[in-house]
Amino acid sequence: MFPITSTRLCKVACIAATALLLACSPKYDWREVRSADANFLAMFPGKPASHSRPVNLDGTQVTMSMTAAEVDGVTFAIGSAVLADPTQAQTALLAMKTALARNMAGAVRYDKSVATPTAPGMTEIEVASPAGAGASGQPRLLIARFATRERRVYQLVVVGAEKNISREQVDTFFSSFKPG
């Protein structure tokens, strides 16, 4: 047996503290992101990347900007596009919803209105794909919110293996969104 000395006890305590800190290191590194081109402010769980590409929203050609970060196989993304006419907003939002649901090849669990102080009139959908539909073979889940502000439409998306999606993290992401 080794005698317990204060030096040995200190070393053991340091090793235990280091192990505890490593075990508790956060997966989510929330940071505020202000998008200049897509005109929003939101918290992302990691360093996001952005890109833009042309899309067709039910006959309306627009350039959609997408800002996204991935943590633990779950993608947190905000897409935005500017419409020529604000009266096209509802048609564009419906096209976004339809495309996301179709891409998931799953069942829509719900489609409901969501009111927030910064974006009244939002809608939210949840779509679950069956096991085997995703690249990992795991059931996948998509939770998305849609909003408009003047001529701009937004889609907020969280998608990944259902077992990896934390409702608390989804709420943090969605509630942080402030359209410009």
ZIRA-V412327 format. One record per residue. RES is the residue in three letters. SS is DSSP state (A for helix, B for strand, O for the rest). PHI is phi in whole degrees, -180 to 180 (NA if undefined). D_LAST is the distance of its C-alpha to the last C-alpha in Angstrom with 2 decimals. Layout:
RES | SS | PHI | D_LAST
RES | SS | PHI | D_LAST
//
This chain:
MET | O | NA | 67.01
PHE | O | -96 | 64.97
PRO | O | -71 | 65.22
ILE | O | -86 | 61.90
THR | O | -108 | 61.42
SER | A | -64 | 58.64
THR | A | -67 | 57.62
ARG | A | -66 | 57.57
LEU | A | -64 | 55.68
CYS | A | -64 | 53.05
LYS | A | -64 | 52.66
VAL | A | -63 | 52.32
ALA | A | -63 | 49.71
CYS | A | -65 | 47.71
ILE | A | -64 | 47.87
ALA | A | -64 | 46.84
ALA | A | -64 | 43.90
THR | A | -63 | 42.73
ALA | A | -62 | 43.06
LEU | A | -65 | 41.12
LEU | A | -64 | 38.24
LEU | A | -66 | 38.17
ALA | A | -68 | 38.25
CYS | O | -98 | 35.34
SER | O | -62 | 33.05
PRO | O | -73 | 29.60
LYS | O | -76 | 28.44
TYR | O | -96 | 24.84
ASP | O | -115 | 23.46
TRP | O | -64 | 20.03
ARG | B | -143 | 17.71
GLU | B | -80 | 14.17
VAL | B | -124 | 12.33
ARG | B | -110 | 9.38
SER | B | -89 | 9.10
ALA | O | -73 | 9.33
ASP | O | -82 | 10.24
ALA | O | -98 | 8.27
ASN | O | 59 | 4.76
PHE | B | -151 | 4.80
LEU | B | -128 | 7.24
ALA | B | -159 | 10.50
MET | B | -97 | 14.24
PHE | B | -114 | 16.55
PRO | O | -81 | 20.32
GLY | O | -168 | 21.41
LYS | O | -71 | 20.57
PRO | O | -86 | 18.45
ALA | B | -117 | 19.22
SER | B | -129 | 17.14
HIS | B | -156 | 18.52
SER | B | -132 | 18.01
ARG | B | -159 | 20.53
PRO | B | -74 | 21.35
VAL | B | -137 | 21.54
ASN | B | -110 | 23.06
LEU | B | -105 | 21.36
ASP | O | 53 | 24.41
GLY | O | 94 | 25.45
THR | B | -105 | 22.13
GLN | B | -82 | 21.86
VAL | B | -140 | 18.41
THR | B | -101 | 17.43
MET | B | -100 | 15.75
SER | B | -96 | 14.22
MET | B | -127 | 15.28
THR | B | -120 | 14.91
ALA | B | -147 | 17.73
ALA | B | -135 | 20.16
GLU | B | -123 | 23.54
VAL | B | -137 | 25.65
ASP | O | 55 | 29.10
GLY | O | 78 | 28.72
VAL | B | -112 | 25.54
THR | B | -98 | 22.44
PHE | B | -114 | 18.92
ALA | B | -141 | 16.47
ILE | B | -129 | 13.04
GLY | B | -109 | 13.32
SER | B | -148 | 11.05
ALA | B | -146 | 12.48
VAL | B | -104 | 12.13
LEU | O | -95 | 14.85
ALA | O | -69 | 17.22
ASP | O | -138 | 17.34
PRO | A | -61 | 15.16
THR | A | -71 | 18.53
GLN | A | -84 | 18.65
ALA | A | -59 | 15.90
GLN | A | -65 | 18.50
THR | A | -65 | 20.87
ALA | A | -65 | 18.43
LEU | A | -64 | 17.51
LEU | A | -63 | 21.26
ALA | A | -63 | 22.04
MET | A | -63 | 19.76
LYS | A | -59 | 21.49
THR | A | -61 | 24.85
ALA | A | -64 | 24.54
LEU | A | -64 | 23.58
ALA | A | -63 | 26.41
ARG | A | -65 | 28.83
ASN | A | -63 | 28.11
MET | A | -79 | 28.97
ALA | O | 50 | 32.22
GLY | O | -135 | 32.24
ALA | B | -99 | 32.22
VAL | B | -77 | 29.26
ARG | B | -79 | 29.80
TYR | B | -159 | 27.34
ASP | B | -145 | 24.62
LYS | B | -140 | 23.20
SER | B | -81 | 20.52
VAL | B | -133 | 18.43
ALA | O | -105 | 16.86
THR | O | -127 | 14.48
PRO | O | -61 | 13.36
THR | O | -91 | 9.59
ALA | O | -146 | 9.98
PRO | O | -66 | 13.24
GLY | O | 83 | 15.22
MET | B | -73 | 14.73
THR | B | -121 | 17.90
GLU | B | -136 | 19.53
ILE | B | -126 | 22.52
GLU | B | -132 | 25.02
VAL | B | -127 | 27.40
ALA | B | -114 | 30.44
SER | B | -99 | 32.59
PRO | O | -72 | 36.28
ALA | O | -57 | 38.02
GLY | O | 92 | 38.82
ALA | O | -78 | 35.81
GLY | O | -88 | 33.88
ALA | O | -61 | 35.15
SER | O | -84 | 36.37
GLY | O | 83 | 38.14
GLN | O | -85 | 36.31
PRO | O | -60 | 34.54
ARG | B | -112 | 30.83
LEU | B | -131 | 27.99
LEU | B | -126 | 24.54
ILE | B | -122 | 22.04
ALA | B | -138 | 18.86
ARG | B | -120 | 16.06
PHE | B | -131 | 14.41
ALA | B | -146 | 11.53
THR | B | -129 | 10.31
ARG | B | -151 | 7.81
GLU | O | 56 | 9.81
ARG | O | -94 | 11.25
ARG | B | -103 | 9.25
VAL | B | -115 | 11.01
TYR | B | -129 | 10.67
GLN | B | -131 | 13.75
LEU | B | -107 | 14.28
VAL | B | -132 | 17.92
VAL | B | -124 | 20.65
VAL | B | -145 | 23.96
GLY | B | 170 | 27.34
ALA | B | -60 | 30.83
GLU | A | -56 | 30.78
LYS | A | -67 | 32.91
ASN | A | -95 | 30.39
ILE | O | -90 | 27.34
SER | O | -97 | 26.91
ARG | A | -62 | 25.31
GLU | A | -63 | 24.44
GLN | A | -69 | 22.46
VAL | A | -62 | 20.71
ASP | A | -62 | 19.79
THR | A | -60 | 18.57
PHE | A | -63 | 16.29
PHE | A | -64 | 14.97
SER | A | -72 | 14.67
SER | A | -80 | 12.68
PHE | O | -69 | 9.66
LYS | B | -134 | 6.48
PRO | B | -70 | 3.80
GLY | O | -80 | 0.00
//
